[in-house]
């Protein structure tokens, strides 16, 4: 089944380009470390999912590019075409000249309705090219105006036009010390609107990825491109084909649907986090060896201690003892409770790996059976030059602190009516803000009480 990617705003378009580049270099690589037959079915499955073939043999990304200024889209289109390995459809993009000025209301209330028809026509055309449409994957940032405001509007339009398709929003969480003064407003408005129309929100935090670039990838002068490449690698590690349990021998048919059904058992809990290990500079790979038990042990501790990367994990954090019916207030400090987890393993000897430690009932909330809360996808086909790699997609309390902080900062600005006139002039009233705060307070309270 195919996935249509919708790239929104500067951030969405730049990350989208890196994602397709990462997928393409992975399927072109001869480093599969698996049988020729396995490698071919992996490549076919990826191509059907993310690309459509053209007579010339160059795969074309199943994507719609949207921005309110032309510069980034024209750069993105030409960079893809220059690579010679894949390209965008030259008609599947929409841009204007004026930008959204980092104002969510401008993107949502002005550009959205004004350009709805043109944008949705492009999406409809891409969807019609799919033999079987698995769903939509949108990429956007929360801090600016186009990605966040127009992104929230387009997501609602997708939900109206394709009521039964899966919609997964990939959202970039702004730097804590961001460069946009109203980023907390934009973030609160984006999250609360996406919560209404999306099936799940997959979140990457800029601060975390920046740390990975500095500490794990040893990059001295970190650019946005470096950050985006790490994000693209992590996304690829989830969305490239795998065998899901019960699928028999073939690759999973609908990655988006499987992901949402596995990880979102209740509409109140839609926030997904992603961790991927190992991550290191390419030139270190030949000198590194990894064992599955070691990777799994690290990944599990990253989950329960809420560590975002494999360096600096707090090994003191332990799950509460099974059987102790403690109220949630007595849980060990810093322990990260999960609703559902998905582990994805790629590489050598993958089918013998013991994942029992992830089925420990004490990791999960009491209202779900651990057998239902945990899933594993595997493939012997290695990913992106890593002989063995493991990813964890987790619906857990991992975003509570950042979410609480963003809502708190936005509320303090709102209480003093700072910058509100920038939003009211585009029709977003104080009541709209209050509705959004209420939605997110409810999300915070639900995750806190796990």
C-alpha positions in Angstrom: 0.0 0.0 0.0 1.3 3.5 -0.8 1.8 6.5 1.4 1.3 10.0 0.1 3.7 12.5 1.9 2.6 16.1 2.3 5.5 18.4 2.9 4.5 21.7 4.5 6.5 24.9 5.0 10.3 25.3 4.9 11.0 22.7 7.6 8.6 20.1 6.1 10.0 20.4 2.7 13.6 20.2 3.8 13.0 17.2 6.0 10.9 15.5 3.3 13.7 15.8 0.8 16.1 14.2 3.3 13.6 11.4 4.0 13.2 10.4 0.3 17.0 10.7 -0.1 17.6 8.3 2.8 15.0 5.8 1.6 16.5 5.9 -1.9 20.1 5.5 -0.8 19.0 2.6 1.5 17.3 0.6 -1.3 20.1 1.3 -3.7 22.7 0.1 -1.2 24.2 -3.4 -1.8 24.8 -3.6 1.9 21.6 -5.6 2.5 23.4 -8.5 4.2 20.5 -10.7 3.3 19.6 -13.1 0.4 19.1 -11.7 -3.1 15.4 -12.6 -3.0 14.8 -10.9 0.3 16.6 -7.8 -0.9 14.5 -7.6 -4.1 11.2 -7.9 -2.3 12.4 -5.3 0.2 13.2 -2.9 -2.7 9.9 -3.5 -4.4 7.9 -3.0 -1.3 9.7 0.3 -0.5 9.2 1.6 -4.1 5.5 0.8 -4.1 5.1 2.5 -0.8 7.0 5.8 -1.4 7.7 6.1 -5.1 6.0 5.6 -8.4 8.0 4.5 -11.4 8.3 6.5 -14.6 9.3 5.3 -18.1 12.8 6.8 -17.7 13.3 4.5 -14.7 13.9 7.3 -12.2 11.5 6.8 -9.2 9.2 9.7 -8.5 8.4 10.5 -4.8 4.7 10.2 -4.0 4.7 13.7 -2.4 2.9 17.1 -2.5 5.1 20.1 -1.6 3.4 23.1 -0.1 5.0 26.4 1.0 3.9 30.0 1.0 7.2 31.2 -0.5 9.0 29.7 -3.5 12.7 29.5 -2.5 12.8 26.3 -0.5 10.5 24.4 -2.9 12.6 25.3 -6.0 15.8 24.3 -4.1 14.2 21.0 -3.0 13.0 20.1 -6.5 16.3 20.8 -8.1 18.4 19.0 -5.5 16.3 15.9 -5.9 16.5 16.0 -9.7 20.3 16.6 -9.6 20.8 13.4 -7.5 19.8 11.4 -10.5 18.4 8.6 -8.3 14.9 10.0 -7.6 12.9 13.1 -8.2 9.7 14.9 -7.4 6.8 15.2 -9.8 7.3 18.6 -11.4 3.6 19.4 -11.1 3.0 18.3 -7.5 3.9 21.5 -5.7 2.1 24.6 -4.6 3.8 27.9 -3.6 3.0 31.5 -3.3 5.2 34.6 -3.0 4.4 36.1 0.4 5.1 33.6 3.3 3.1 33.4 6.5 5.3 35.6 8.7 5.6 32.9 11.5 1.9 33.6 12.3 -0.2 30.5 12.8 -3.4 32.4 12.2 -2.2 33.7 8.9 -1.5 30.1 7.7 -4.7 28.6 9.1 -7.3 31.3 8.5 -6.0 33.1 5.4 -3.8 30.9 3.3 -5.6 27.7 4.1 -9.1 28.6 2.9 -7.7 30.7 0.1 -5.6 27.9 -1.5 -7.6 24.9 -0.2 -8.9 23.8 -3.7 -5.5 24.0 -5.4 -3.7 22.1 -2.6 -6.4 19.4 -2.3 -6.4 18.9 -6.1 -2.7 18.1 -6.0 -3.3 15.6 -3.1 -6.2 14.0 -4.9 -4.1 13.5 -8.0 -1.3 11.8 -6.0 -3.8 9.7 -4.1 -5.4 8.5 -7.4 -2.0 7.3 -8.7 -1.8 4.8 -5.8 -3.1 1.3 -6.6 -4.0 1.1 -2.9 -3.8 4.2 -0.7 -2.5 3.4 2.8 -2.7 6.9 4.1 -1.0 10.3 4.4 2.2 11.3 6.1 2.5 15.0 6.7 5.8 16.7 7.7 5.7 20.1 9.4 7.2 22.2 12.2 5.1 23.7 15.0 6.9 27.0 15.5 6.5 28.9 12.2 3.4 30.0 10.3 3.0 27.9 7.1 4.0 24.4 8.4 2.0 24.8 11.6 -1.0 26.9 10.6 -1.5 25.8 7.0 -0.4 22.3 8.1 -3.2 22.1 10.7 -5.7 23.3 8.1 -4.6 20.9 5.4 -4.7 18.0 8.0 -8.4 18.9 8.6 -9.1 18.9 4.9 -7.4 15.5 4.5 -9.6 14.1 7.3 -12.7 15.5 5.6 -11.8 14.3 2.1 -10.4 10.9 3.1 -12.4 10.0 6.2 -11.2 6.3 6.3 -7.5 6.9 5.5 -4.8 6.9 8.1 -3.2 10.3 8.8 0.1 10.5 10.6 1.5 13.9 11.3 5.3 14.2 11.8 5.8 17.3 13.9 9.1 19.1 14.7 9.1 20.4 18.2 10.9 23.8 18.4 14.2 24.5 20.2 13.5 25.5 23.8 15.3 28.8 23.2 13.7 29.2 19.8 14.1 32.1 17.4 10.4 32.8 17.0 8.9 34.8 19.8 5.4 33.4 19.3 6.5 29.8 18.8 4.7 28.7 22.0 1.4 30.1 20.7 1.9 28.5 17.3 2.8 25.2 19.0 -0.3 25.1 21.3 -2.6 26.0 18.4 -1.0 23.4 16.1 -1.0 20.5 18.6 -4.6 21.0 19.7 -5.9 21.2 16.2 -3.9 18.2 15.0 -5.2 16.3 18.0 -8.7 16.7 16.6 -8.1 15.4 13.1 -4.9 13.2 13.1 -4.6 9.5 13.9 -1.2 10.0 15.6 1.5 12.6 16.0 5.1 11.5 15.7 7.2 14.0 17.4 10.9 14.9 17.0 12.4 17.5 19.4 15.0 19.8 17.8 17.0 20.0 21.0 17.3 16.2 21.2 18.4 15.8 17.6 20.9 18.6 18.0 22.4 16.7 20.9 22.6 13.6 18.9 24.5 15.5 16.1 26.9 16.9 18.7 27.5 13.9 21.0 27.0 10.8 18.8 27.7 12.1 15.3 30.6 14.3 16.4 29.5 17.2 14.1 31.3 20.4 15.1 29.3 23.1 13.2 25.8 21.7 13.2 23.6 22.8 10.3 19.8 22.3 9.8 20.8 19.8 7.1 22.7 17.7 9.7 19.7 17.7 12.0 17.3 16.8 9.2 19.5 13.9 8.1 19.4 12.4 11.6 15.6 12.8 11.6 15.4 11.2 8.1 17.5 8.3 9.2 15.2 7.7 12.2 12.1 7.9 10.1 13.5 5.6 7.5 14.3 3.1 10.2 10.6 2.9 11.0 9.0 3.2 7.6 11.2 1.0 5.5 9.5 -2.4 4.9 9.5 -5.0 7.7 7.8 -8.3 8.5 5.0 -7.7 11.1 3.9 -10.5 13.3 1.2 -12.6 11.6 1.9 -11.3 8.1 3.4 -14.6 7.0 6.4 -14.3 4.7 5.6 -11.1 2.9 6.4 -7.5 3.9 3.8 -5.5 5.8 1.3 -4.1 3.5 0.3 -0.9 5.3 3.0 0.6 7.4 1.0 3.7 8.5 -2.1 1.6 9.4 -0.1 -1.0 11.2 1.8 1.7 13.2 -1.4 3.5 14.3 -3.3 0.3 15.1 -0.3 -1.0 17.1 0.4 2.2 19.1 -2.8 4.2 19.5 -5.4 2.1 21.4 -7.3 5.2 22.6 -8.0 8.6 20.9 -6.9 10.5 24.1 -3.3 9.2 23.6 -1.8 10.1 20.2 1.8 11.3 20.9 4.5 9.0 19.6 8.2 9.3 20.2 11.0 7.6 18.2 14.4 6.4 19.3 16.9 4.6 17.1 20.2 2.9 18.0 23.0 2.7 17.2 23.8 6.1 15.7 27.3 7.1 14.8 29.4 8.7 12.1 29.7 6.5 9.0 33.5 6.3 9.3 33.2 4.7 12.8 31.0 1.8 11.6 33.8 -0.5 10.5 35.3 -0.4 14.0 32.1 -1.1 15.9 30.4 -4.4 16.7 26.9 -4.7 18.3 25.1 -7.6 19.9 21.4 -7.9 20.0 21.2 -8.4 23.7 23.3 -5.2 24.2 21.1 -3.1 21.9 17.9 -4.4 23.4 19.1 -3.7 27.0 20.0 -0.1 26.0 16.8 0.5 24.2 14.7 -0.8 27.1 16.5 1.5 29.6 16.2 4.4 27.2 12.4 3.8 27.3 12.0 3.5 31.1 14.4 6.3 31.9 13.1 8.5 29.1 16.6 8.9 27.6 16.5 10.3 24.1 19.8 8.7 23.0 22.1 5.9 24.0 24.6 8.2 25.8 24.0 9.4 29.3 21.2 6.9 30.1 20.2 6.9 33.8 20.7 3.2 34.7 19.3 3.8 38.2 15.7 4.0 37.0 13.8 0.8 37.6 10.2 -0.2 36.9 7.9 -0.5 39.9 7.7 -4.0 41.3 5.0 -6.0 39.6 2.0 -6.7 41.8 2.5 -3.7 44.0 -0.8 -1.8 43.5 0.8 1.6 44.1 -1.2 4.7 43.1 0.6 6.4 40.3 1.9 9.1 42.6 4.3 6.6 44.3 5.9 5.5 41.1 9.6 5.7 41.1 10.8 9.1 40.2 11.6 9.7 36.5 10.0 6.4 35.5 8.4 6.7 32.1 5.1 4.7 31.9 4.1 3.4 28.4 0.7 2.7 26.8 2.2 0.8 23.9 5.6 0.2 22.4 6.8 -1.1 19.0 10.3 -2.3 18.5 11.7 -2.6 15.0 14.8 -4.7 14.4 16.8 -4.8 11.2 19.9 -6.9 10.3 21.7 -10.1 11.0 20.2 -13.0 13.1 17.2 -10.9 13.8 14.7 -13.7 14.2 16.4 -15.2 17.3 16.3 -12.0 19.3 14.7 -12.2 22.8 12.3 -9.3 23.4 10.8 -10.6 26.6 12.1 -7.6 28.6 9.7 -5.3 26.7 6.7 -7.5 27.7 7.2 -6.8 31.4 3.7 -5.7 32.7 5.3 -3.1 35.0 6.3 -1.0 32.0 2.7 -0.4 30.9 -0.4 1.2 32.2 -2.7 -1.2 34.1 -5.6 -1.0 31.7 -3.9 -2.7 28.8 -2.7 -6.3 28.6 1.1 -6.3 27.9 0.6 -8.8 25.1 -1.5 -6.2 23.3 0.7 -3.2 24.3 3.9 -4.5 22.8 4.7 -5.4 19.1 7.8 -6.2 17.2 8.6 -5.9 13.5 11.7 -7.5 12.0 13.6 -7.9 8.8 17.0 -9.6 8.1 17.7 -6.8 5.6 20.1 -4.3 7.2 19.3 -0.6 7.1 21.6 2.2 5.9 25.0 0.4 6.4 24.2 -0.6 10.0 24.8 -4.4 10.4 22.3 -4.4 13.2 19.9 -1.6 14.2 16.9 -1.2 16.5 14.2 1.4 16.7 11.6 2.0 19.3 8.3 3.9 18.6 6.7 4.5 21.9 3.4 6.0 23.1 4.4 7.0 26.6 4.9 9.9 29.0 8.0 11.0 27.1 6.6 14.4 26.0 5.0 15.4 29.3 7.7 17.8 30.4 8.2 19.6 27.1 4.4 19.8 26.6 3.8 21.1 30.0 6.5 23.7 29.5 5.2 24.9 26.1 1.6 25.2 27.4 2.9 27.0 30.5 4.9 29.5 28.5 2.1 30.1 26.1 -0.4 30.6 29.0 1.9 33.2 30.7 2.0 35.2 27.4 -1.7 34.7 26.9 -2.5 35.9 30.5 -0.8 39.2 29.7 -2.4 39.3 26.2 1.1 39.5 24.6 1.0 39.5 20.8 -2.7 38.4 20.8 -3.5 41.2 18.3 -1.3 39.4 15.7 -3.8 36.5 15.9 -7.1 38.3 16.3 -6.5 40.4 13.2 -6.7 37.0 11.3 -9.8 35.9 13.1 -8.4 33.7 15.9 -10.1 34.9 19.0 -9.3 34.5 22.7 -12.0 31.8 23.0 -10.1 29.8 20.3 -7.0 30.0 22.4 -8.9 28.9 25.5 -10.3 25.9 23.7 -6.8 24.9 22.7 -5.4 25.3 26.2 -8.3 23.1 27.5 -7.6 20.4 24.9 -3.9 20.2 25.8 -4.5 20.4 29.6 -6.7 17.3 29.1 -3.9 15.5 27.2 -1.4 16.4 29.9 -3.7 15.2 32.6 -4.4 11.9 30.8 -0.7 11.1 30.3 0.1 12.2 33.8 -2.4 9.7 35.3 -1.1 6.7 33.5 
